[in-house]
Structure formats: structure tokens, C-alpha cells
Amino acid sequence: MPIPHDSGGPRKILPREFLYYDEKNVRESIEKYIMEHNEKIFNQIRQRGKEFTTDKVEHQLHQAITDTSGRQDS
């Protein structure tokens, strides 16, 4: 599993303790992941990632556009 920067999409998907925010804590984040990596954490991350499949994201985007375009300004 990569240790991504604490910004953008990864911030919404991965547990915060496996993100880094600057170069100083990259090593700490990697060591934490190695020490705490276990099947339970891995499965939790995989399940969360399944919420962001192409089909689901496209559906949610389409729904948001449809909802927005269906509204009338007052």
C-alpha cells in the first residue's frame, strides 16, 4: 500500500495515520504502517476503496449533475 500525501482523494479514503503531511513524517508514517499492517486494516482499506469504483463515481457524478440541473432558481 502506498503512503500518500494527506490531501485530495487519498485523505477521503485511507485512514489518516497512513498519510503523510510533510517530508518529516513520511518515515514515521511508513514505519507505522509496517508495524501495524495486518489483515484487518488491509481489508478495511480495500472495502473503503470499493466505494470509489469507476461505475460508482460516474453514477454519483451523474446523479449530482441531474439533481443540480433539475432545480430551478427562485
C-alpha positions as CSV (number, residue, x, y, z in Angstrom):
1,M,0.0,0.0,0.0
2,P,1.3,3.4,-0.8
3,I,1.7,6.1,1.8
4,P,0.1,9.1,0.0
5,H,0.1,12.8,0.9
6,D,-2.6,14.0,3.3
7,S,-4.6,15.9,0.6
8,G,-7.1,15.3,-2.1
9,G,-8.7,11.9,-2.7
10,P,-6.5,9.8,-0.5
11,R,-7.5,11.8,2.5
12,K,-11.1,10.7,2.0
13,I,-10.3,7.1,1.5
14,L,-7.4,6.0,3.7
15,P,-7.0,6.0,7.5
16,R,-5.3,9.3,8.4
17,E,-2.5,7.5,10.3
18,F,-1.2,6.2,6.9
19,L,-1.0,9.6,5.2
20,Y,1.9,12.0,5.4
21,Y,1.7,15.8,5.6
22,D,5.3,16.7,5.1
23,E,8.7,15.1,4.5
24,K,9.5,15.0,8.2
25,N,6.7,12.5,8.9
26,V,7.0,10.3,5.8
27,R,9.4,7.9,7.6
28,E,7.2,7.8,10.7
29,S,4.1,7.0,8.5
30,I,5.9,4.2,6.7
31,E,7.2,2.7,9.9
32,K,3.7,2.9,11.5
33,Y,2.2,1.1,8.5
34,I,4.8,-1.6,8.6
35,M,4.4,-2.1,12.3
36,E,0.6,-2.0,12.3
37,H,-0.1,-3.6,9.0
38,N,-2.4,-6.5,9.4
39,E,-5.2,-8.3,7.6
40,K,-7.9,-6.3,9.4
41,I,-6.6,-2.9,8.4
42,F,-5.9,-4.1,4.8
43,N,-9.5,-5.4,4.5
44,Q,-10.9,-2.1,5.9
45,I,-9.0,-0.1,3.3
46,R,-10.0,-2.4,0.5
47,Q,-13.7,-2.2,1.4
48,R,-13.5,1.6,1.6
49,G,-11.7,1.7,-1.8
50,K,-14.6,-0.3,-3.4
51,E,-16.8,2.7,-2.8
52,F,-14.7,4.6,-5.5
53,T,-15.0,2.3,-8.5
54,T,-15.4,4.0,-11.8
55,D,-19.0,2.9,-12.1
56,K,-19.9,4.3,-8.7
57,V,-18.1,7.5,-9.2
58,E,-19.7,8.0,-12.6
59,H,-23.1,7.3,-11.1
60,Q,-22.7,9.7,-8.3
61,L,-21.4,12.4,-10.7
62,H,-24.4,11.8,-13.0
63,Q,-26.7,12.0,-10.0
64,A,-25.2,15.3,-8.8
65,I,-25.5,16.8,-12.3
66,T,-29.1,15.6,-12.7
67,D,-30.0,16.9,-9.2
68,T,-28.4,20.3,-9.9
69,S,-29.9,20.7,-13.4
70,G,-33.3,19.8,-12.2
71,R,-33.5,22.6,-9.8
72,Q,-35.0,26.0,-10.7
73,D,-33.6,29.2,-9.3
74,S,-36.1,31.1,-7.2
